[in-house]
Amino acid sequence: MAEGRGATFKKILCWLIGLPVLAGAVLFALANRGALTVSFWPSQFAVTLPAFAIVFAAVLLGVVVGGLAAWLAFGRKRALLRERAREVRRLEGEIEDLKRRLPAADGDAQAAPGAGPGAAPGAAPGAPAATDAETTRRQLVAIQG
């Protein structure tokens, strides 16, 4: 539900910003319809266009060049993200493989008395399984000596 409100807020914000920008662009175009000649030195190439078209073309060129620069700047991060996504897929596959093996491992553990999941390390065969807290406590005591 919160996602829906966030998306709605973004749409409203986009319209609140976009409409005034669009209105400003239209007003600019209407006010600057006079022709300008742009020449490219040292060639003889020259083009005559309305002033607003030249300004809009310059803005569009700036957006394209800026987008290209941002895309190139984040190339390493995109490569790192692809690498990490491959690692996640590999690890998810490993998890699925371990989940498939788990029932078989439980069957083997039940066949050996006292070796079930949760049995304390070094516990006598047939001893009741220890809780996780008890197992952790025993391991800490063994480490501390």
N, C-alpha and C positions, 0 to 999 in steps of 0.2 A: 504494500500500500504506500509506503514511504517513497518507493521508486517512482510510482505514478505521480506523486506530488512534485518530486524533483524534476521529472521530465516536463510536467506542465509549467513549472516555474521557469525552466529553461526556455520553453517555447514563448512564454509571455515576455521574458527578458529579451529574447531575440527580436520579437516584434517591436518592443518598446525602443530598442536601439536601431533596428533595421528601417523602420518607417521614417524616422526623422532623417537618417542618412540618405535614404532614397529620395525623400522630398527635397533635401538640400542638393542632391545631384541633379534632379530635374530642374530646379530653380537655377542652378549654375549653368546648365545647358541652355536654358531659355535666355538667360542674360548674356551669354557669350557665344552668339551665333556668328559673329564676325569671322571673316576668313583670315587665316594666318598662313604665311608661306614658310616652310621649314626646308632649309637646304643643308646638304651634308658635304662639308668641305673635306677634301679637295676635289671631290667629284662634282659633276654638273647636275647631279640628281637633286631635284627640288619637288616638294609636294605642297599643294595648297589645300588646307582643310579648315573646317570650323574650329575655333579656339577650344571649345569644349571637347572635341574629338581628340585633339592633341593632348589635352590634360588627362582625359580618361585613358588614352593609350599609355601615357607615362605611368599612371597609377597601376594599370594592369601589368605593365612590364615590371614595376617594382614588386608587385605581389608575386609574380612568377619567379623572379630572381630571388626574392626572400624565401619563398617556399623551397626552391631548389637548394639554397644555402642551408636551410634547416634540415632538409632531407639528408644532405651530405654530412652535416655535422652529427647527426644521430645515427649514422651508419654503423658505428661500432656497437652502440647500445642495441640496435636491432639485431645484430649478429649475436650478441650476448644473450638476448631474449630467445632467439631461435635455438641456441645451444642449450639453454636452461629448459626450454620446452621439450627438447629431445631427451634430456636427462630425466625430466619428470615422467615422460612417457615410458622410458626404460624402467624407472623405479616403480611405476604403477604396474607394469607388466611383471616385475619381480614380486610385488606384493600379491598379485593375483596367483602367481605360481606358488608362492608360499602358502596362500590360503587353500589352494588345491591339495598341497602336500600335508596340511595340518590334520585332516581327518585320518590319513594314513599314519601319521606320527602319533596321534592319540591312540590308535589301535595298538601300535607297538608298545606304547607306554603302559597301557592297561595290561598287556601280556606280562610285563615285568613288574612284580609287586614292589611297591614303594618307590617306583621310579616315575610316578605320575607327575603331571605339571604341578608345581608347588611343593614337591618333596624337597626337603632340606638337603643341601649338598653333604654327602657323607652320612646320610641317615641310613639306618638299618633297613633292609628289605622288609616290607610289610608295615613300616611305620606310617602313621597317618600323615596326610599331606599338610604342610605348614601353610599358614596364611601368608600373603605377600608381606605384611608388616613383620611377621615373625621371621621370614626368610631374610628380609633386609636387615633386621636386628642381628641375626646370626652372622651374616656376611660382614657387618660392621665390627662385631666382636672379633671375628677371625682376622680382619685387617688390622685392628688395633693391637692384637696379640695379647 
